[in-house]
Protein backbone atom coordinates (compact mmCIF):
# COMPACT_ATOMS: atom_id res chain seq x y z
CA UNK A 1 0.00 0.00 0.00
CA UNK A 2 1.31 3.43 -0.91
CA UNK A 3 -0.45 6.57 0.24
CA UNK A 4 0.42 10.24 0.02
CA UNK A 5 -1.50 13.12 1.52
CA UNK A 6 -0.81 16.26 -0.51
CA UNK A 7 -2.62 19.59 -0.45
CA UNK A 8 -5.76 18.07 1.04
CA UNK A 9 -5.72 14.96 -1.20
CA UNK A 10 -4.84 11.37 -0.33
CA UNK A 11 -3.20 9.48 -3.19
CA UNK A 12 -2.60 5.79 -2.52
CA UNK A 13 -1.67 2.61 -4.35
CA UNK A 14 -1.56 -1.02 -3.29
CA UNK A 15 0.59 -3.72 -4.83
CA UNK A 16 0.76 -7.49 -4.34
CA UNK A 17 4.13 -9.03 -5.20
CA UNK A 18 4.75 -12.38 -6.86
CA UNK A 19 5.26 -13.99 -3.45
CA UNK A 20 1.84 -12.73 -2.35
CA UNK A 21 3.19 -10.17 0.11
CA UNK A 22 2.24 -6.52 0.17
CA UNK A 23 4.43 -3.53 0.73
CA UNK A 24 3.28 -0.20 2.06
CA UNK A 25 4.74 3.27 2.13
CA UNK A 26 2.82 6.07 3.81
CA UNK A 27 4.02 9.66 3.66
CA UNK A 28 2.20 11.92 6.08
CA UNK A 29 1.29 15.53 5.57
CA UNK A 30 3.86 16.50 8.22
CA UNK A 31 6.60 14.65 6.33
CA UNK A 32 5.63 16.44 3.12
CA UNK A 33 5.82 19.79 4.91
CA UNK A 34 9.32 18.88 6.13
CA UNK A 35 10.33 18.06 2.53
CA UNK A 36 9.45 21.63 1.55
CA UNK A 37 8.27 20.56 -1.92
CA UNK A 38 5.73 22.19 -4.19
CA UNK A 39 5.00 19.35 -6.63
CA UNK A 40 3.49 15.94 -5.99
CA UNK A 41 6.14 14.51 -8.35
CA UNK A 42 8.85 15.59 -5.88
CA UNK A 43 7.08 13.64 -3.13
CA UNK A 44 6.53 10.54 -5.26
CA UNK A 45 10.18 10.49 -6.36
CA UNK A 46 11.11 9.87 -2.70
CA UNK A 47 9.43 6.43 -2.88
CA UNK A 48 11.53 3.51 -4.17
CA UNK A 49 10.13 2.12 -7.42
CA UNK A 50 8.30 5.30 -8.41
CA UNK A 51 9.51 7.82 -10.97
CA UNK A 52 7.36 10.90 -11.46
CA UNK A 53 7.77 13.71 -13.96
CA UNK A 54 5.82 16.72 -15.10
CA UNK A 55 3.16 14.69 -16.92
CA UNK A 56 3.67 11.02 -16.04
CA UNK A 57 4.18 8.58 -13.18
CA UNK A 58 5.89 5.21 -13.57
CA UNK A 59 5.39 2.62 -10.83
CA UNK A 60 7.48 -0.56 -10.76
CA UNK A 61 5.09 -3.51 -10.84
CA UNK A 62 2.31 -1.27 -12.11
CA UNK A 63 0.43 -4.25 -13.56
CA UNK A 64 -0.79 -5.06 -10.03
CA UNK A 65 -1.08 -1.60 -8.52
CA UNK A 66 -4.34 -0.14 -7.30
CA UNK A 67 -4.31 3.65 -7.25
CA UNK A 68 -6.71 5.58 -5.02
CA UNK A 69 -7.39 9.30 -4.70
CA UNK A 70 -9.07 10.25 -1.42
CA UNK A 71 -9.80 6.54 -0.93
CA UNK A 72 -11.50 6.12 -4.33
CA UNK A 73 -10.07 4.14 -7.28
CA UNK A 74 -8.88 6.23 -10.21
PDB file with one MODEL, atoms N, CA, C and O in Angstrom:
MODEL        1
ATOM      1  N   UNK A   1       0.854  -1.181   0.000  1.00  0.00           N
ATOM      2  CA  UNK A   1       0.000   0.000   0.000  1.00  0.00           C
ATOM      3  C   UNK A   1       0.887   1.226   0.000  1.00  0.00           C
ATOM      4  O   UNK A   1       1.840   1.303   0.775  1.00  0.00           O
ATOM      5  N   UNK A   2       0.592   2.165  -0.840  1.00  0.00           N
ATOM      6  CA  UNK A   2       1.310   3.429  -0.911  1.00  0.00           C
ATOM      7  C   UNK A   2       0.284   4.534  -0.801  1.00  0.00           C
ATOM      8  O   UNK A   2      -0.709   4.534  -1.529  1.00  0.00           O
ATOM      9  N   UNK A   3       0.506   5.467   0.088  1.00  0.00           N
ATOM     10  CA  UNK A   3      -0.447   6.569   0.244  1.00  0.00           C
ATOM     11  C   UNK A   3       0.309   7.861   0.482  1.00  0.00           C
ATOM     12  O   UNK A   3       1.302   7.896   1.209  1.00  0.00           O
ATOM     13  N   UNK A   4      -0.179   8.917  -0.141  1.00  0.00           N
ATOM     14  CA  UNK A   4       0.422  10.236   0.020  1.00  0.00           C
ATOM     15  C   UNK A   4      -0.689  11.238   0.254  1.00  0.00           C
ATOM     16  O   UNK A   4      -1.641  11.303  -0.524  1.00  0.00           O
ATOM     17  N   UNK A   5      -0.582  12.010   1.304  1.00  0.00           N
ATOM     18  CA  UNK A   5      -1.505  13.120   1.525  1.00  0.00           C
ATOM     19  C   UNK A   5      -0.809  14.366   1.001  1.00  0.00           C
ATOM     20  O   UNK A   5       0.307  14.669   1.425  1.00  0.00           O
ATOM     21  N   UNK A   6      -1.440  15.090   0.093  1.00  0.00           N
ATOM     22  CA  UNK A   6      -0.811  16.257  -0.511  1.00  0.00           C
ATOM     23  C   UNK A   6      -1.865  17.300  -0.799  1.00  0.00           C
ATOM     24  O   UNK A   6      -2.814  17.046  -1.540  1.00  0.00           O
ATOM     25  N   UNK A   7      -1.702  18.466  -0.221  1.00  0.00           N
ATOM     26  CA  UNK A   7      -2.617  19.589  -0.447  1.00  0.00           C
ATOM     27  C   UNK A   7      -4.077  19.174  -0.301  1.00  0.00           C
ATOM     28  O   UNK A   7      -4.909  19.502  -1.147  1.00  0.00           O
ATOM     29  N   UNK A   8      -4.381  18.457   0.767  1.00  0.00           N
ATOM     30  CA  UNK A   8      -5.756  18.072   1.038  1.00  0.00           C
ATOM     31  C   UNK A   8      -6.221  16.834   0.299  1.00  0.00           C
ATOM     32  O   UNK A   8      -7.387  16.460   0.423  1.00  0.00           O
ATOM     33  N   UNK A   9      -5.346  16.176  -0.474  1.00  0.00           N
ATOM     34  CA  UNK A   9      -5.717  14.965  -1.199  1.00  0.00           C
ATOM     35  C   UNK A   9      -4.950  13.788  -0.621  1.00  0.00           C
ATOM     36  O   UNK A   9      -3.839  13.955  -0.118  1.00  0.00           O
ATOM     37  N   UNK A  10      -5.536  12.601  -0.688  1.00  0.00           N
ATOM     38  CA  UNK A  10      -4.840  11.374  -0.333  1.00  0.00           C
ATOM     39  C   UNK A  10      -4.698  10.563  -1.605  1.00  0.00           C
ATOM     40  O   UNK A  10      -5.699  10.184  -2.212  1.00  0.00           O
ATOM     41  N   UNK A  11      -3.478  10.294  -2.012  1.00  0.00           N
ATOM     42  CA  UNK A  11      -3.199   9.480  -3.186  1.00  0.00           C
ATOM     43  C   UNK A  11      -2.578   8.205  -2.670  1.00  0.00           C
ATOM     44  O   UNK A  11      -1.577   8.254  -1.955  1.00  0.00           O
ATOM     45  N   UNK A  12      -3.155   7.042  -3.019  1.00  0.00           N
ATOM     46  CA  UNK A  12      -2.597   5.793  -2.520  1.00  0.00           C
ATOM     47  C   UNK A  12      -2.618   4.725  -3.592  1.00  0.00           C
ATOM     48  O   UNK A  12      -3.400   4.791  -4.541  1.00  0.00           O
ATOM     49  N   UNK A  13      -1.746   3.736  -3.430  1.00  0.00           N
ATOM     50  CA  UNK A  13      -1.675   2.614  -4.354  1.00  0.00           C
ATOM     51  C   UNK A  13      -1.309   1.378  -3.564  1.00  0.00           C
ATOM     52  O   UNK A  13      -0.524   1.450  -2.618  1.00  0.00           O
ATOM     53  N   UNK A  14      -1.872   0.243  -3.945  1.00  0.00           N
ATOM     54  CA  UNK A  14      -1.558  -1.022  -3.290  1.00  0.00           C
ATOM     55  C   UNK A  14      -0.995  -1.975  -4.324  1.00  0.00           C
ATOM     56  O   UNK A  14      -1.425  -1.977  -5.478  1.00  0.00           O
ATOM     57  N   UNK A  15      -0.036  -2.784  -3.911  1.00  0.00           N
ATOM     58  CA  UNK A  15       0.593  -3.722  -4.828  1.00  0.00           C
ATOM     59  C   UNK A  15       0.771  -5.063  -4.130  1.00  0.00           C
ATOM     60  O   UNK A  15       1.123  -5.108  -2.951  1.00  0.00           O
ATOM     61  N   UNK A  16       0.530  -6.155  -4.849  1.00  0.00           N
ATOM     62  CA  UNK A  16       0.765  -7.495  -4.337  1.00  0.00           C
ATOM     63  C   UNK A  16       1.887  -8.092  -5.155  1.00  0.00           C
ATOM     64  O   UNK A  16       1.772  -8.202  -6.376  1.00  0.00           O
ATOM     65  N   UNK A  17       2.973  -8.479  -4.503  1.00  0.00           N
ATOM     66  CA  UNK A  17       4.127  -9.030  -5.199  1.00  0.00           C
ATOM     67  C   UNK A  17       3.895 -10.468  -5.624  1.00  0.00           C
ATOM     68  O   UNK A  17       2.875 -11.070  -5.291  1.00  0.00           O
ATOM     69  N   UNK A  18       4.853 -11.012  -6.364  1.00  0.00           N
ATOM     70  CA  UNK A  18       4.750 -12.380  -6.862  1.00  0.00           C
ATOM     71  C   UNK A  18       4.659 -13.380  -5.718  1.00  0.00           C
ATOM     72  O   UNK A  18       4.017 -14.420  -5.860  1.00  0.00           O
ATOM     73  N   UNK A  19       5.288 -13.082  -4.596  1.00  0.00           N
ATOM     74  CA  UNK A  19       5.255 -13.990  -3.451  1.00  0.00           C
ATOM     75  C   UNK A  19       3.975 -13.835  -2.644  1.00  0.00           C
ATOM     76  O   UNK A  19       3.777 -14.547  -1.659  1.00  0.00           O
ATOM     77  N   UNK A  20       3.104 -12.915  -3.044  1.00  0.00           N
ATOM     78  CA  UNK A  20       1.842 -12.733  -2.348  1.00  0.00           C
ATOM     79  C   UNK A  20       1.896 -11.717  -1.230  1.00  0.00           C
ATOM     80  O   UNK A  20       0.871 -11.430  -0.612  1.00  0.00           O
ATOM     81  N   UNK A  21       3.076 -11.161  -0.952  1.00  0.00           N
ATOM     82  CA  UNK A  21       3.191 -10.169   0.110  1.00  0.00           C
ATOM     83  C   UNK A  21       2.791  -8.787  -0.386  1.00  0.00           C
ATOM     84  O   UNK A  21       2.719  -8.544  -1.590  1.00  0.00           O
ATOM     85  N   UNK A  22       2.538  -7.903   0.541  1.00  0.00           N
ATOM     86  CA  UNK A  22       2.236  -6.523   0.169  1.00  0.00           C
ATOM     87  C   UNK A  22       3.255  -5.612   0.817  1.00  0.00           C
ATOM     88  O   UNK A  22       3.777  -5.908   1.892  1.00  0.00           O
ATOM     89  N   UNK A  23       3.530  -4.522   0.168  1.00  0.00           N
ATOM     90  CA  UNK A  23       4.427  -3.526   0.730  1.00  0.00           C
ATOM     91  C   UNK A  23       3.660  -2.233   0.868  1.00  0.00           C
ATOM     92  O   UNK A  23       2.762  -1.949   0.075  1.00  0.00           O
ATOM     93  N   UNK A  24       4.004  -1.458   1.858  1.00  0.00           N
ATOM     94  CA  UNK A  24       3.281  -0.205   2.062  1.00  0.00           C
ATOM     95  C   UNK A  24       4.262   0.907   2.386  1.00  0.00           C
ATOM     96  O   UNK A  24       5.217   0.723   3.141  1.00  0.00           O
ATOM     97  N   UNK A  25       4.003   2.055   1.800  1.00  0.00           N
ATOM     98  CA  UNK A  25       4.737   3.272   2.129  1.00  0.00           C
ATOM     99  C   UNK A  25       3.693   4.347   2.360  1.00  0.00           C
ATOM    100  O   UNK A  25       2.848   4.597   1.501  1.00  0.00           O
ATOM    101  N   UNK A  26       3.749   4.976   3.509  1.00  0.00           N
ATOM    102  CA  UNK A  26       2.823   6.068   3.813  1.00  0.00           C
ATOM    103  C   UNK A  26       3.653   7.302   4.114  1.00  0.00           C
ATOM    104  O   UNK A  26       4.546   7.270   4.961  1.00  0.00           O
ATOM    105  N   UNK A  27       3.355   8.383   3.420  1.00  0.00           N
ATOM    106  CA  UNK A  27       4.021   9.659   3.659  1.00  0.00           C
ATOM    107  C   UNK A  27       2.971  10.603   4.216  1.00  0.00           C
ATOM    108  O   UNK A  27       1.977  10.902   3.556  1.00  0.00           O
ATOM    109  N   UNK A  28       3.197  11.064   5.420  1.00  0.00           N
ATOM    110  CA  UNK A  28       2.204  11.915   6.081  1.00  0.00           C
ATOM    111  C   UNK A  28       2.315  13.361   5.611  1.00  0.00           C
ATOM    112  O   UNK A  28       3.311  13.766   5.013  1.00  0.00           O
ATOM    113  N   UNK A  29       1.285  14.110   5.893  1.00  0.00           N
ATOM    114  CA  UNK A  29       1.289  15.529   5.574  1.00  0.00           C
ATOM    115  C   UNK A  29       2.433  16.258   6.255  1.00  0.00           C
ATOM    116  O   UNK A  29       3.034  17.156   5.666  1.00  0.00           O
ATOM    117  N   UNK A  30       2.742  15.878   7.497  1.00  0.00           N
ATOM    118  CA  UNK A  30       3.855  16.501   8.215  1.00  0.00           C
ATOM    119  C   UNK A  30       5.189  16.220   7.525  1.00  0.00           C
ATOM    120  O   UNK A  30       6.043  17.101   7.434  1.00  0.00           O
ATOM    121  N   UNK A  31       5.362  14.988   7.040  1.00  0.00           N
ATOM    122  CA  UNK A  31       6.597  14.646   6.331  1.00  0.00           C
ATOM    123  C   UNK A  31       6.726  15.450   5.037  1.00  0.00           C
ATOM    124  O   UNK A  31       7.821  15.879   4.673  1.00  0.00           O
ATOM    125  N   UNK A  32       5.611  15.648   4.353  1.00  0.00           N
ATOM    126  CA  UNK A  32       5.632  16.440   3.118  1.00  0.00           C
ATOM    127  C   UNK A  32       6.010  17.880   3.428  1.00  0.00           C
ATOM    128  O   UNK A  32       6.787  18.494   2.696  1.00  0.00           O
ATOM    129  N   UNK A  33       5.462  18.422   4.515  1.00  0.00           N
ATOM    130  CA  UNK A  33       5.816  19.791   4.907  1.00  0.00           C
ATOM    131  C   UNK A  33       7.311  19.906   5.188  1.00  0.00           C
ATOM    132  O   UNK A  33       7.939  20.901   4.827  1.00  0.00           O
ATOM    133  N   UNK A  34       7.886  18.878   5.838  1.00  0.00           N
ATOM    134  CA  UNK A  34       9.319  18.882   6.128  1.00  0.00           C
ATOM    135  C   UNK A  34      10.155  18.808   4.854  1.00  0.00           C
ATOM    136  O   UNK A  34      11.270  19.327   4.814  1.00  0.00           O
ATOM    137  N   UNK A  35       9.618  18.161   3.806  1.00  0.00           N
ATOM    138  CA  UNK A  35      10.332  18.059   2.532  1.00  0.00           C
ATOM    139  C   UNK A  35      10.411  19.409   1.829  1.00  0.00           C
ATOM    140  O   UNK A  35      11.288  19.627   0.993  1.00  0.00           O
ATOM    141  N   UNK A  36       9.502  20.311   2.165  1.00  0.00           N
ATOM    142  CA  UNK A  36       9.454  21.635   1.548  1.00  0.00           C
ATOM    143  C   UNK A  36       9.386  21.540   0.022  1.00  0.00           C
ATOM    144  O   UNK A  36      10.158  22.187  -0.686  1.00  0.00           O
ATOM    145  N   UNK A  37       8.452  20.726  -0.472  1.00  0.00           N
ATOM    146  CA  UNK A  37       8.267  20.557  -1.917  1.00  0.00           C
ATOM    147  C   UNK A  37       6.991  21.262  -2.360  1.00  0.00           C
ATOM    148  O   UNK A  37       6.116  21.563  -1.550  1.00  0.00           O
ATOM    149  N   UNK A  38       6.905  21.514  -3.645  1.00  0.00           N
ATOM    150  CA  UNK A  38       5.733  22.193  -4.190  1.00  0.00           C
ATOM    151  C   UNK A  38       5.019  21.356  -5.243  1.00  0.00           C
ATOM    152  O   UNK A  38       3.955  21.745  -5.724  1.00  0.00           O
ATOM    153  N   UNK A  39       5.591  20.216  -5.606  1.00  0.00           N
ATOM    154  CA  UNK A  39       5.005  19.352  -6.629  1.00  0.00           C
ATOM    155  C   UNK A  39       4.834  17.944  -6.076  1.00  0.00           C
ATOM    156  O   UNK A  39       5.697  17.442  -5.355  1.00  0.00           O
ATOM    157  N   UNK A  40       3.722  17.315  -6.414  1.00  0.00           N
ATOM    158  CA  UNK A  40       3.494  15.938  -5.985  1.00  0.00           C
ATOM    159  C   UNK A  40       4.566  15.016  -6.559  1.00  0.00           C
ATOM    160  O   UNK A  40       4.925  14.022  -5.928  1.00  0.00           O
ATOM    161  N   UNK A  41       5.082  15.331  -7.744  1.00  0.00           N
ATOM    162  CA  UNK A  41       6.144  14.514  -8.347  1.00  0.00           C
ATOM    163  C   UNK A  41       7.369  14.461  -7.440  1.00  0.00           C
ATOM    164  O   UNK A  41       8.014  13.418  -7.339  1.00  0.00           O
ATOM    165  N   UNK A  42       7.695  15.562  -6.784  1.00  0.00           N
ATOM    166  CA  UNK A  42       8.845  15.587  -5.880  1.00  0.00           C
ATOM    167  C   UNK A  42       8.637  14.663  -4.685  1.00  0.00           C
ATOM    168  O   UNK A  42       9.589  14.060  -4.189  1.00  0.00           O
ATOM    169  N   UNK A  43       7.407  14.552  -4.228  1.00  0.00           N
ATOM    170  CA  UNK A  43       7.083  13.640  -3.126  1.00  0.00           C
ATOM    171  C   UNK A  43       7.180  12.198  -3.611  1.00  0.00           C
ATOM    172  O   UNK A  43       7.815  11.364  -2.965  1.00  0.00           O
ATOM    173  N   UNK A  44       6.553  11.904  -4.743  1.00  0.00           N
ATOM    174  CA  UNK A  44       6.534  10.538  -5.265  1.00  0.00           C
ATOM    175  C   UNK A  44       7.934  10.033  -5.583  1.00  0.00           C
ATOM    176  O   UNK A  44       8.210   8.845  -5.418  1.00  0.00           O
ATOM    177  N   UNK A  45       8.812  10.902  -6.031  1.00  0.00           N
ATOM    178  CA  UNK A  45      10.177  10.487  -6.357  1.00  0.00           C
ATOM    179  C   UNK A  45      10.973  10.074  -5.125  1.00  0.00           C
ATOM    180  O   UNK A  45      12.066   9.527  -5.267  1.00  0.00           O
ATOM    181  N   UNK A  46      10.466  10.315  -3.934  1.00  0.00           N
ATOM    182  CA  UNK A  46      11.113   9.870  -2.698  1.00  0.00           C
ATOM    183  C   UNK A  46      10.820   8.400  -2.405  1.00  0.00           C
ATOM    184  O   UNK A  46      11.459   7.804  -1.538  1.00  0.00           O
ATOM    185  N   UNK A  47       9.854   7.810  -3.124  1.00  0.00           N
ATOM    186  CA  UNK A  47       9.429   6.430  -2.876  1.00  0.00           C
ATOM    187  C   UNK A  47      10.168   5.488  -3.827  1.00  0.00           C
ATOM    188  O   UNK A  47      10.121   5.684  -5.042  1.00  0.00           O
ATOM    189  N   UNK A  48      10.851   4.466  -3.293  1.00  0.00           N
ATOM    190  CA  UNK A  48      11.535   3.508  -4.167  1.00  0.00           C
ATOM    191  C   UNK A  48      10.558   2.860  -5.146  1.00  0.00           C
ATOM    192  O   UNK A  48       9.457   2.463  -4.764  1.00  0.00           O
ATOM    193  N   UNK A  49      10.967   2.756  -6.403  1.00  0.00           N
ATOM    194  CA  UNK A  49      10.135   2.116  -7.416  1.00  0.00           C
ATOM    195  C   UNK A  49       9.184   3.055  -8.121  1.00  0.00           C
ATOM    196  O   UNK A  49       8.446   2.626  -9.008  1.00  0.00           O
ATOM    197  N   UNK A  50       9.179   4.321  -7.754  1.00  0.00           N
ATOM    198  CA  UNK A  50       8.302   5.296  -8.406  1.00  0.00           C
ATOM    199  C   UNK A  50       9.158   6.392  -9.019  1.00  0.00           C
ATOM    200  O   UNK A  50      10.053   6.940  -8.375  1.00  0.00           O
ATOM    201  N   UNK A  51       8.865   6.702 -10.282  1.00  0.00           N
ATOM    202  CA  UNK A  51       9.508   7.818 -10.972  1.00  0.00           C
ATOM    203  C   UNK A  51       8.392   8.713 -11.481  1.00  0.00           C
ATOM    204  O   UNK A  51       7.528   8.270 -12.237  1.00  0.00           O
ATOM    205  N   UNK A  52       8.411   9.953 -11.072  1.00  0.00           N
ATOM    206  CA  UNK A  52       7.363  10.900 -11.463  1.00  0.00           C
ATOM    207  C   UNK A  52       7.994  12.088 -12.164  1.00  0.00           C
ATOM    208  O   UNK A  52       9.049  12.581 -11.764  1.00  0.00           O
ATOM    209  N   UNK A  53       7.324  12.540 -13.223  1.00  0.00           N
ATOM    210  CA  UNK A  53       7.774  13.711 -13.962  1.00  0.00           C
ATOM    211  C   UNK A  53       6.665  14.735 -14.033  1.00  0.00           C
ATOM    212  O   UNK A  53       5.701  14.681 -13.269  1.00  0.00           O
ATOM    213  N   UNK A  54       6.808  15.657 -14.946  1.00  0.00           N
ATOM    214  CA  UNK A  54       5.816  16.723 -15.101  1.00  0.00           C
ATOM    215  C   UNK A  54       4.452  16.188 -15.528  1.00  0.00           C
ATOM    216  O   UNK A  54       3.420  16.698 -15.090  1.00  0.00           O
ATOM    217  N   UNK A  55       4.442  15.154 -16.389  1.00  0.00           N
ATOM    218  CA  UNK A  55       3.156  14.694 -16.924  1.00  0.00           C
ATOM    219  C   UNK A  55       2.955  13.188 -16.834  1.00  0.00           C
ATOM    220  O   UNK A  55       2.003  12.666 -17.413  1.00  0.00           O
ATOM    221  N   UNK A  56       3.831  12.473 -16.118  1.00  0.00           N
ATOM    222  CA  UNK A  56       3.672  11.023 -16.038  1.00  0.00           C
ATOM    223  C   UNK A  56       4.217  10.479 -14.720  1.00  0.00           C
ATOM    224  O   UNK A  56       5.057  11.094 -14.062  1.00  0.00           O
ATOM    225  N   UNK A  57       3.702   9.295 -14.361  1.00  0.00           N
ATOM    226  CA  UNK A  57       4.183   8.575 -13.180  1.00  0.00           C
ATOM    227  C   UNK A  57       4.408   7.134 -13.597  1.00  0.00           C
ATOM    228  O   UNK A  57       3.530   6.519 -14.202  1.00  0.00           O
ATOM    229  N   UNK A  58       5.571   6.591 -13.282  1.00  0.00           N
ATOM    230  CA  UNK A  58       5.894   5.206 -13.575  1.00  0.00           C
ATOM    231  C   UNK A  58       6.084   4.480 -12.248  1.00  0.00           C
ATOM    232  O   UNK A  58       6.889   4.888 -11.411  1.00  0.00           O
ATOM    233  N   UNK A  59       5.322   3.389 -12.071  1.00  0.00           N
ATOM    234  CA  UNK A  59       5.386   2.624 -10.829  1.00  0.00           C
ATOM    235  C   UNK A  59       5.854   1.215 -11.155  1.00  0.00           C
ATOM    236  O   UNK A  59       5.215   0.510 -11.936  1.00  0.00           O
ATOM    237  N   UNK A  60       6.975   0.801 -10.553  1.00  0.00           N
ATOM    238  CA  UNK A  60       7.478  -0.556 -10.757  1.00  0.00           C
ATOM    239  C   UNK A  60       6.401  -1.544 -10.319  1.00  0.00           C
ATOM    240  O   UNK A  60       5.826  -1.401  -9.240  1.00  0.00           O
ATOM    241  N   UNK A  61       6.129  -2.541 -11.151  1.00  0.00           N
ATOM    242  CA  UNK A  61       5.091  -3.508 -10.837  1.00  0.00           C
ATOM    243  C   UNK A  61       3.700  -2.969 -11.076  1.00  0.00           C
ATOM    244  O   UNK A  61       2.735  -3.451 -10.482  1.00  0.00           O
ATOM    245  N   UNK A  62       3.584  -1.974 -11.939  1.00  0.00           N
ATOM    246  CA  UNK A  62       2.310  -1.269 -12.108  1.00  0.00           C
ATOM    247  C   UNK A  62       1.183  -2.151 -12.629  1.00  0.00           C
ATOM    248  O   UNK A  62       0.024  -1.737 -12.601  1.00  0.00           O
ATOM    249  N   UNK A  63       1.493  -3.360 -13.106  1.00  0.00           N
ATOM    250  CA  UNK A  63       0.434  -4.254 -13.556  1.00  0.00           C
ATOM    251  C   UNK A  63      -0.500  -4.621 -12.399  1.00  0.00           C
ATOM    252  O   UNK A  63      -1.686  -4.869 -12.620  1.00  0.00           O
ATOM    253  N   UNK A  64       0.011  -4.657 -11.195  1.00  0.00           N
ATOM    254  CA  UNK A  64      -0.791  -5.058 -10.033  1.00  0.00           C
ATOM    255  C   UNK A  64      -0.837  -3.957  -8.987  1.00  0.00           C
ATOM    256  O   UNK A  64      -0.704  -4.220  -7.792  1.00  0.00           O
ATOM    257  N   UNK A  65      -1.023  -2.742  -9.432  1.00  0.00           N
ATOM    258  CA  UNK A  65      -1.078  -1.601  -8.522  1.00  0.00           C
ATOM    259  C   UNK A  65      -2.470  -1.005  -8.557  1.00  0.00           C
ATOM    260  O   UNK A  65      -3.009  -0.732  -9.630  1.00  0.00           O
ATOM    261  N   UNK A  66      -3.046  -0.805  -7.402  1.00  0.00           N
ATOM    262  CA  UNK A  66      -4.343  -0.138  -7.303  1.00  0.00           C
ATOM    263  C   UNK A  66      -4.084   1.280  -6.822  1.00  0.00           C
ATOM    264  O   UNK A  66      -3.470   1.486  -5.775  1.00  0.00           O
ATOM    265  N   UNK A  67      -4.548   2.246  -7.580  1.00  0.00           N
ATOM    266  CA  UNK A  67      -4.312   3.647  -7.249  1.00  0.00           C
ATOM    267  C   UNK A  67      -5.610   4.268  -6.765  1.00  0.00           C
ATOM    268  O   UNK A  67      -6.650   4.143  -7.412  1.00  0.00           O
ATOM    269  N   UNK A  68      -5.544   4.941  -5.618  1.00  0.00           N
ATOM    270  CA  UNK A  68      -6.715   5.581  -5.023  1.00  0.00           C
ATOM    271  C   UNK A  68      -6.438   7.062  -4.828  1.00  0.00           C
ATOM    272  O   UNK A  68      -5.311   7.454  -4.524  1.00  0.00           O
ATOM    273  N   UNK A  69      -7.452   7.874  -5.000  1.00  0.00           N
ATOM    274  CA  UNK A  69      -7.386   9.299  -4.704  1.00  0.00           C
ATOM    275  C   UNK A  69      -8.483   9.579  -3.698  1.00  0.00           C
ATOM    276  O   UNK A  69      -9.659   9.365  -3.993  1.00  0.00           O
ATOM    277  N   UNK A  70      -8.123  10.054  -2.517  1.00  0.00           N
ATOM    278  CA  UNK A  70      -9.072  10.250  -1.420  1.00  0.00           C
ATOM    279  C   UNK A  70      -9.868   8.977  -1.146  1.00  0.00           C
ATOM    280  O   UNK A  70     -11.066   9.029  -0.867  1.00  0.00           O
ATOM    281  N   UNK A  71      -9.179   7.821  -1.228  1.00  0.00           N
ATOM    282  CA  UNK A  71      -9.804   6.540  -0.927  1.00  0.00           C
ATOM    283  C   UNK A  71     -10.656   5.959  -2.037  1.00  0.00           C
ATOM    284  O   UNK A  71     -11.290   4.922  -1.844  1.00  0.00           O
ATOM    285  N   UNK A  72     -10.686   6.601  -3.196  1.00  0.00           N
ATOM    286  CA  UNK A  72     -11.496   6.122  -4.327  1.00  0.00           C
ATOM    287  C   UNK A  72     -10.582   5.704  -5.476  1.00  0.00           C
ATOM    288  O   UNK A  72      -9.601   6.391  -5.762  1.00  0.00           O
ATOM    289  N   UNK A  73     -10.891   4.581  -6.144  1.00  0.00           N
ATOM    290  CA  UNK A  73     -10.067   4.144  -7.281  1.00  0.00           C
ATOM    291  C   UNK A  73     -10.095   5.173  -8.411  1.00  0.00           C
ATOM    292  O   UNK A  73     -11.127   5.777  -8.702  1.00  0.00           O
ATOM    293  N   UNK A  74      -8.931   5.352  -9.038  1.00  0.00           N
ATOM    294  CA  UNK A  74      -8.881   6.232 -10.212  1.00  0.00           C
ATOM    295  C   UNK A  74      -8.281   5.485 -11.383  1.00  0.00           C
ATOM    296  O   UNK A  74      -8.149   6.046 -12.471  1.00  0.00           O
TER     297      UNK A  74
ENDMDL
END
